[in-house]
Amino acid sequence: MNIKAPIAKKKPIKLEKHGDIRIDDYYWMNDREDQEVIDYLNSENAYYEKMTAHTKKFQEKLFQEMKSRIKEDDSSVPYKYNGYWYITKYKVGQEYPIYSRRRESMDAENEIVFDCNELAKGHDYFNLKGISVSPDNSMACFGVDTVSRREYDIQIKNLRTGQVYPDKIEKTTGNSVWGNDGKTLFYSKKDPVTLRSNKIYRHTLGTPSKQDVLVHHEEDETFNTFVYKTKSRKFIVIGSVSTLTSEYQILNADTPEKDFKIFSPREIGVEYSIAHYDGNFYILTNKDNATNFKLMKTSEDKTTSDNWGEFIKHRKHVLLEDVEIFKDYYVLSERENGLNKLRITKWDGRYSYNLPFESETYVAGTSVNVDFDTKELRYYYNEMGAPYAIIDFNMETRTQTILKEQEVLGGTFKKENYRTERLWTIARDGVKVPISLVYHKDTKLDGTSPLFQYAYGSYGSTIDPYFSSIRLSLLDRGFVFAIAHVRGGEYLGRPWYEDGKLLRKKNTFTDFIDCSKFLIEKKYTSPEHLYASGGSAGGLLMGAIINMVPELYKGIIAAVPFVDVVTTMLDETIPLTTGEYDEWGNPDDRTYYDYMKSYSPYDNVTARDYPNMYVSTGLHDSQVQYWEPAKWVAKLREHKTDNNLLFLDTNMDAGHGGASGRFEALRETVKEYTFILDLEGKIPVK
C-alpha cells in the first residue's frame, strides 16, 4: 500500500531547566488556533482513514454487533428522594438519556425533567450533569457542556411550568446545591485558564449571576474545591482537596446567608471526608498514619481534629474506602486482598456482618442510597464473566431482591461459556502483583491466543474486574482479556498506591511488563499476539513500556495519552498541572525533574523498532492536551526504524471523554478493536 504517512515540520525550540537542555522540534503544535496545527491533525486523520479503508465494512459490522447487545429501551432502577421516584431512561435509536420522575408512587403520572435528546439537537457534543432539585421540588438546576472541555453553564428549570430561565452561570463544574430556603444556590467555578475549580459562589434566585457572592476562594493552586449537602440535609459543605490533603467547611443549610465554618483546618498529608448523623460527624481519615484509613467521630459542635474519637480503628490489611449512613445502620465499603467487602452494622451495636461474595473476579459496591430512613441497602454486583445486577438488601431480615439484571441481547451470550481467573505473579522486586482474566472456554491456552492487557495505575484509581458486553467481541474471537492490577492503583490498599507514584512511579511500568512476561510464560499468549492498552495516565504507561521493552508487544492502544510529562508539569498554565504535583512531583525540584525525564515517553523516544500503535486524542481535551499525543506521534515517525503501523486519530469535536452519545462512543472502541483484530488477521477479506 503506497500511502505516505504525514511528516510534521520540525521547528526546534530549546527548553532549559536546572541547566539541562531539551530540544523540542514539535513544540509549535501547542496552539489549537493555528491553522498549520489543524492541517497537520487533519492530515494524520486522512492518513488513518486511507490506511484503514479496507476495514470500514467490518467496523460497521462490529459496531452493529456491539450495539445489538445493548438494550436500547433501557431504564434505571427508580430511587426515591424527597417524595419523588426518579428514573433515567433511554429510548430505541436515541443517544442520550431522558430524566423523569413520579410523585410518591411509580403509578403516578410520569413527569419529564430533562430530555437530553431534545437539548442536544444542533450540538456535535452534549453533556448534561449536576441535576439538583430544590427542596420544594419545584425547580432543578443543571449544567451543560457542548464543547467537551468540562466547563458547564448552569441554568435553572421551573419543573412546574417547564420554563428554562434564560440566565446562565458560565464556566462552572456543573454541580450545584440548594440551601433549605429553596432560594439560595451554591456552585463552584473554574479558573478560565487552568480549569481548576477554585471558587464557590452563592446565588440568589431572581438576581443576575454577576451579583453572586464569592463565599470561598481556594488560592492554593494544588487544591480543587467543591460544594455539596450532607445526606441528613442539615449542612452545606465546601470541600477543598489536593492529592494528599483535604479540608472542609460547613454551614447550616437553614441559614444559607451566613458564613461557613472550618470543620478542621488542613494539615499537610492528612486526608479526611465527613458524613453527618444524629448530632455527630463521622470522619473517614488517614490521620495519625492510618494508611488504609479509619473512621472517627465527633460532635457537630466540636469538629476540629483534636476532638475526634476513634470509631473504627485502622487495619493494616483492610482499606476502608467509604461509609454509607442510614437511620438504623451504617455500611462500610472495604477492600481486603483486592476484593470488595460491604460490612453492615446496626447503630446500637447488636450485630455486624458482611454481605457474602464468593467469586474472586467480582465487583460490588453501594449504589444510589439517598433515602436516609430505610432498611434497604441498594448495591451492585457483577463478575468479570457475568453481567451486573442492582440489588436491594434488607439489612434487618437479611433478604434481598434483585431489582435489575443487565440484559445482554442478541441471544448468543451464556455466562457459562466464559472462564475467569485471578492470578498472581512475582514482580522483579519480589512483590506479588494480581492479574484478573476472562476468556471464552474454547480459547486455547497454549501460547497461540491473542491477549489484550489493560491497566491504568495512577491516582489510586482501582480498575476492578468488571463485566463488559462490548468486550465479548474480543472474547468470542479468541482473545484473552487481562487487567493488570499494577502499583499506582489501590487494588491492594493505600500502600499499593503509594508504591507507584512520585519517585516510585516506575513500579507501575515494571509491574505491567512483569505481568506481560508472566502471561507469556504461562502460555496465555506470546509476544506475537500480545496487545497492551491504556488511556490518559494509562497512556503514559503505554508510552513508558514501549520505550522499555517494545519487542514484548505486537500492538499498543494509547487513548488520550499523557506522554509529555516534563514539559506539561513545568507549565502551570496548562489545566490541572499544579494539582498534579503530589502525584508526579514538582519538576522545579531537580530530583523530580530528573526522575520524570528518565521515564517521560516523549523525552525517551529513540531510533529503534516500535510495536504497531493506534493513538487517539480529542482537540478540546482539557485533561491531556491534544498536542501531547500529536507531538509524540510526530517524534515516533521521525525516529522509529520499523515498518509497523502508527496512527494518530484526533476527534476534532470532542475532548477527554470522547464522543458524548452512548452509541457514538462505541465507534471509538470499534476503532481500537478493529486495529488489533486486523493485526491478528481476524477481519474477513472480501
N, C-alpha and C positions, 0 to 999 in steps of 0.2 A: 504494500500500500504506500504510494508515493505522496504522502501528505506531510508537509513540513511543519514542525512544531514552531510556535512563536518564539522569537528570540528577543528578550527585553533589552532595551537600551541600557548601557552602563554609564552612570553619572556619578563617579566616585565622590564620596564625602568623607572627611576624616572625623572620626568620633574619638575623643580623648577623655580618659578618666584615670585618675591615680597614676598618671604617667604612661598608661597603656593606650596604645593607638589601635583602633579598629577602622578598617576601610569598608564602608558600606556602599556598594555600587548601585543599590536599588532603593536607597532612602527616599528618592524622589516620588515613589509610589504613595507616600504618606499625604495624599491630598485628593479626596474624593470629588472635589470640584474641578480638578484638572482634566481636560478632555483627553489628554495623552494617556492618563491613567485609565480612564473609561475605555478608551480604544484598546489598550492592552488587555484589560479584563475581557472585553468583547472578543478579542482575537483568540484568547485562551478558550472561551466558551465555544467559539466556532470550531476550533481545533478538536475539542472534546466531542462536539456533535458529529463532525465528519468521521472521526476515528471510531465512533460507536454507532454509526448509522446502521450497521448490519444487525444491531441488537434491538432496534426500535420496535419491531413487531413483538419480540419477546418481552420487552419492557411493558408493553401494553397488556400482554397476556399475564405477566406476573402481577401487574397492578390489579387487574380484574380478579386474579386468584386470591390475592391478599384481601381485597375489598369484599369478596364473596364470603369470607369467613366472619365478617363483622356484621352484626345485627344493625341494620340501618335505622329501623324504627325503635331505637333503644331508649330506655328511661332509667334514671337513677332510682335508688330506693328512697322514698319520701322520708323526710325528717321533720319533726315538729319544733317550732320555735315561736314563742310569744303568741300562741293561739292559732298559728297557721302551719299547714303542711306544705313544705317546699319541695319542688320536683324539677329536675333537669331532664329535658327530652330532646332526642334527635329524630328527625323525620327522614323518610326514604328520599335519597337524592340530595339532601341538604348537607352543607359543610359545617354549619355552626349550630350551637345549642339554642334551645328555647327554655327560658326560665319561667316557671309558673308557680302558683300557689293555690291552696284551697283552705277556706276558713273552717277551723275546728275539726272537720271531717273530710275524709277522702271522697265522700259522696257529694260534697258541696260543689258549687259552681267553680269551674277552673278559670282562674284569672291569669292572663299573660302578663308577666312582669317585664321581660325583655325577649324579643325575638331577634337574635343576633343575625339571622339570615337577612332580615329586612335592613337592619342597621349597617350591615357590611356591604350593601349594594353601592357600587361605584368605587370601592376600595380594593386594591390588589392585596392588601394585608389588613386584617382586622382582629383586634383582641379586646374583649371586654372583661374587666376584673373588678374585684373590690366591692361587690354589691353589699350595701349596708342599709338596712331598713330602719326607719325611725321608730322610736318606742311606741308610738300610737298606730303604727303600721300603715300610715298614710303616704309616706314618701320613701324614696330609695335613692341613695347616692350610688354612682357608678363611675368607673374610669375607663377611658377608651384610648387605645394606641392604634394608629393607622399607618405607622411608619416602620415599626419593629425596632425602635431604639429604647423600648421600655420607659418611655416618657408618656404619661397618661394625662388626658384632660378629664377633670372631674365635673360631672353635671348632676342635676337633681331632677328626678321624675316624680310627678304627682300621681300616685297609684290609684287615686280615686277618679281623676279626670283623664289620665293618660298623657297629660301635657308634660313635655320635657322643657324645663326652663332654659332660656337662651344663655344665661350666664355660664361661663366656663372658667374653671380654675386650672391653669395650664402648668405643664412641666412638673407633675406630681408623680408619686409612686403608684397612684391609682387607688390606694386604700384610704378609707376614712372611717370615722366613728362618731356616733351621736352622743351628746350629753342627754341626761334623762329628761331634760325640759323639752326635747323634740325640736328645739330651735337653734341649737348650737352644734357646730360640726368641727371636728379636729382632723387635720390631714397633714401629710408630710410632703415637702417639696424637694426637688433635686437641684443641685448646682448645675447650671446650664452647660458648663464645660466638662467637668469631671463626671457628671451624672451621679455624684454621691448624694444620698439622701441626708440632708444636713439641717433642715429647718422644719419645725412643727408650727402650724398656724391654727388660729381659732376663727371660724367663720360664723357669722350670724345670718340666719335666713332673712332675705329681703334687703340685704345690703350688698353693694358691689364688692367683688373679691379684692379690689385694690385697698379696701378698708380693713381687710383681715388683720388680726392681731398676731404678731410673732410671739409665741409663748416659749419657744426653746430654739436656740441656735447651737448646733453641735460644731464647735470650732476646731476640734481635734480632727485632722484630716485622715486619721486612721480609723475613725468611727463612723458608723451609719446610725441614723435614728429613725424610729417608727412609733406608731401610736395604736393602742387597742383598748378594749374594755374587758374587764375580768368576767369570767363565766357567771359569777354571782351578780353581775350588773351593777355593783356598787362603786367601782373605781374605774376611772380613765387612767391608763398607764402609758407613759412615754418611756421607751427603751432606747438606750444608746449602747451599741456593741461594736467591738473590734474582734479580731480573730481570737484574742486571748483574754479580753476584759469586757465586763458589762456593768451597766448602771441603770437604775430605773427611777422614775419619778411618778408619784401618784396624786390623784385628785378625786375627791368625792364626786361622782357623776351627777349628783343632785345639785351641785353648785359649780357649774362649768365655768363661771366667770371668775372664779377665784384662782389663786396661784397654785402651781404644782409644788409638791414637797419631795425632796430627795428621799428615796427609800433607804438606800445605804450608799455612801459615796464610793466611787470607783477605786479599786485597788488593783494595780497592775498585776496581771496574771490570775486574778480572781474572776471567775465567771459565775453568774447566777441568773436564775429566772424565777418568777413568782406566780403563785396561784392563791386565790382568796377563798376562805370558807369559814363561816360561823365565827367572825370576830378575830380570825387569825390569818396570817400569811404562811404559806408553805414554800420553802425556798430550795430549789434544786441547784446545788453548787459544788464547786471543786475546792472550796475554802479549806485551809489547813492541810494542803497536799492531798486532798481527796481526789486522786487522779481519775477514778472512774465515777466520781460524783456521789453525793449523799443528799438526803432530804432533811432540811432543818425547819424549825417552826418558831414563829414569834407573833406577839400580839400586834394587831393593826395600829396600835398607838405607840409601839416601841419597835421601830422597824430597822434600826441600824444594826450592823452585824455583831456588835458586842452584846446584843440581846438575843441572838439566835441560839436556840437549843436543838440538840440532835434529835431527830425523829426516826430516820432510817440511816443507820451507820454505813460508812464506806466499806465496800467489799473489794478485795484485790482482784478477784476474778469475775466480777459481775459489773457490767456497765449499766448504770441507771440512766436511762435515756429520757424518760418523761413521767409525769404523774397526771392522771385524769381524776377529777374530783366530782363526786356525786353527794347527794344529801346523806345517804346512809353508808356509802362505800367510797374507797379510793382505789385506783388501779395503777399499778406500777408497770411501765414498759421497760423491760430489762433485756440485756443481751449477754448470754453466757456461752462461751466457746463458739461464738459466732451465731448462735441461734436465738431467735426472738422468744421472749417469755412475757406473758401477761399475768401478773400476780394481783389477785383481788383480796381486799381486806375490809372487814366491817369496822367502822369507826370505833365501835365500843370494844373492839379487840376480841370479840368472841370467836372469830375464826379468820383464817387466811389460807388461800390455796392458789395454785397455778392452774390455768387452763391447760389441758393435756394436748400436746402436739407430739407426733411420733416420727415424722419424716426428718431427714437431715438436709433436704433441699427445699425448704418451705420459707414462706414469708408470712408473717402475721403481725397485726398491729391494730390499734384503736382506730375506728372510723369516725364518722360525724356523731359527736356526742354533745350537742348543745343544750340538751334538756338536763337541768340540774336535779330535779325531783323525779327520779325514775330508778327502777331496779334493773333496767335493761342496759347492758353494755353492748354497744354495736362495734363489731370488729370485722376485719377482713382476713382472709386466709387463702393462699394458693401455694401450689408446689411447682417446681420447675417444669414438670411434665403434665400438670393438670391446672385448669382454669381457676380463676379466683371465685370466692363466694363471699357475700356480705351476710353476716350472721348476727342476730340478736341473742344475747346470752342473759338469762335471768340470774342475777347474782345471788338471789335468795334461794330459789328452787334448784339452781344449777342445771336447768334445762335450756335448750337452745333451739332457735328457729332459723332455718336458712331462708333468708328473705330473697336472695337473688344469687344465681349461679351464672357466670359468664357463659353465654352460648357461643360455641364455635360452629358456624354454619357451614354448609357445603356437603355435609353427610359423610365425609371421609375421616374425620378426626375420631380416634378412640384412644383414650389416655393409656390403656393397657399396651398400646403399641410403642410406648416410649420408656426408656430406661434413664434413671437419674442416679448420680453418684456424687459423693463428696470425697475427694482425695486430698492427701497431704504430701507435700514434697519438702525436702530439706534444702533451704537456700544456702548460698555459699558461705554465709557466716554462722550456719548451724541452726537458724530459726526455722520452725515449721510453718509453711505457708499453705493455706487451704485453696482448693480449686473445686468449683461446682460444675458438674457436667450434665448434659442431656443429649440423647441421641435416639434415633429410631432403632427398634430391636433388631432390625435386619442389617444394620450398618456393621460392616466388618471392622474389627479392632485389631488389624494386622499390620498397621503402618501405611496402608494404601488409601485410607479415607481422608477427605479434606476436613480440616478443623478450623473453626472460627473462634479465635481467642479474644476476649474483650476485657477491658479494665478501665478504671478511672484513676483512683489512687491519690486524691488530694482533698484538702479542706476537711478531712474527717468524714467525707461523704461515703456512705457504705452502699455498694451495689449488691443488693440481695438477690438470691436465686429465684427470680420472678418468672412467671409464665408469660409467654408471648405467642399469640396466634399468628402474628406476622412471621416469626421465626420458623414456623412449621415449613415455610417454603424452602428453607435450607435443610432442615432435618429430614424432610421427605425426599430430598435429593441426595441423601447420603452424608450430610455434614454432621460432625460432632460440634456442639456449641459449648464453649467453656468460659466461665467467669473466673478470672484470677483475682483472688481477694488480697491484693498486694498491700504492703505497708503504705501509709498515707491516707487510707480509709480507716474506719473504726470497727471493722468486722470483728476483730478480737479485742475490742475495748480501746479506751483512750490512749494507752501506751502504744498501740498499733499505729495510731495517727502520729503521735509524737516522734516515732521512729522512722517516719517517712516524710519529713518536712525540713525546712531550713538547711542546716549543714549535714542532714542525713537524707536529703531528698533522693540521692542516687539509689537508696534501698528500694524505692518504688520501681525503678528501672531494672535493677538486677533481679528483684523478685519476679517480675514479669518474664524476664529472659530465662530464669531458672525454672519457672513453671512450664515454659515452652520446651525446654530441654527435657524435662521430666515426662511431658506428654509424648514427646518423640521416643524417649527411651522405653516407655511403657506401650509403645505401638498403637497409640491412639491416632497418630498421624506421622508425617515425615516433613522435612524442610521443603520438599517439592509440593506439598499440599497444605502448608500451614499459613493461615491468614490472621493478621492482627488488626484490631480496630479500637479506636478511642476518639473521644471528642472533647474539645476545649482543653482543660488541663490534661485530659486523656490523650489529646492530640499532641501535647508536649511529650507524653510518654512514648507515643509512636515515633516522634522525631528523634528522641533520645536512643531508642532501641535500634533504629536503622543506622545510626552512626556507630553504634557499639558492635552489633552483630547482624549486618544486613543479609548475610548469607543464610540466616536461620529462617527467613520468611519468603514465601512466594509472592505475597501481596499485602499491601497496607492500605487501610482506610483511615484517613485523618480528617475528622469533621471539625470545622471552625477551630483549627489547632493553634494553641498558644506556643509559638515556636521562636519568637524573637525576644527571649526573656530579658536579656541585659538592657537592650535599648528601651523596651517598654517600661521596665522597672526604674529606669533613670528619668523617665518623662512623667512628671507629676500632673501634667495637663491631660493625660490620657485617662478616660473614665476608669475608675476603680483602682488605679495604681496604688495610691497611698494606703488604701485599706488592705493591701496585699503584703505589706512588709512583714507581718507576723507569720505569713505562710512561706514566703520565699527568701526573706531577708531584705535589708536595705542596701543597695549597691553603693551608696555613699560610703559604706564601711568596706574597706579593701578586702577583708576576709570574705564577705558575702559576694562582692563583685567577682573575685577570682573563682569562687565556687560555682556561681551561676554561669560564668563564661565557660567553665570546664564541661558543662552539660547542655548549654543552650543549643538547640538543634540548628538554628540559623548560623551561629558562630562556628559550628563544628562540621559543616559540610566540606567534604574533601573530594579529591579525584579518586573515585572508586566505583564499583558496581553497587547499585541500589535495587531494592525489590520493585516490582510493579506497584504503582501508587495512584490512588484516587484521593484528591484533596478537595474539600468543599468549604465554601465560606459565604457570607452574606454582606453585601455592600454596606448595609446600615447596622451592622453588628456593633453593639455597644459594649459587649463583654470582651471579645477578642476582635480587634480591628482588622478589617479585611486585608490590610497591607501586610500583615504578618504572614499568612499563607501565600499571598501573591509574591512577596519578596523571596520566600523560601523556595517556592517552585521555580522562580527565575534563576536562583542560585543553583538549585539542583540540576536544572537543564544545562547550565554552563559547565558544571563540574563532573557530572556522572559519566561513567565510562562504559555503560551498558546500552543495550537497545530495548530495555524494558519500558513498559507504558508509564507515562507520567501525565496525569490530568489535573488541571485546576478548573473547578466548576463553581462559578460565582452566581448566586441568586441575586440579581440586580434589584429585586424588590423587597427582600426580607433581611432579617438580622440574625441574632444568635440562635434563636429557636427554630429558624427555617420558616416554611410556609405555615399559614395560620389555620387553614381549613383542615378538618380531620382526615379527609381523603387526599387532598392535595399534598399533605405532609407525607403520605405513603409513597409518593413518587420519588421523594428523596431517598427513602430506604430502598426502593426499587433500583435506583441507580447504583447504590452501594452493592446490593446483592447481585445485580447483573454483572458488575465489574468482576467479582470473584467467580461467579458461575461461568463467565466467558473464559476466564483463565483456566478453569477446570475442564473446559470443553463440554460443559453441560447445557449449552444452548444449541438447540437443533439448527442445523444448516439447511436452508432451503434454496 
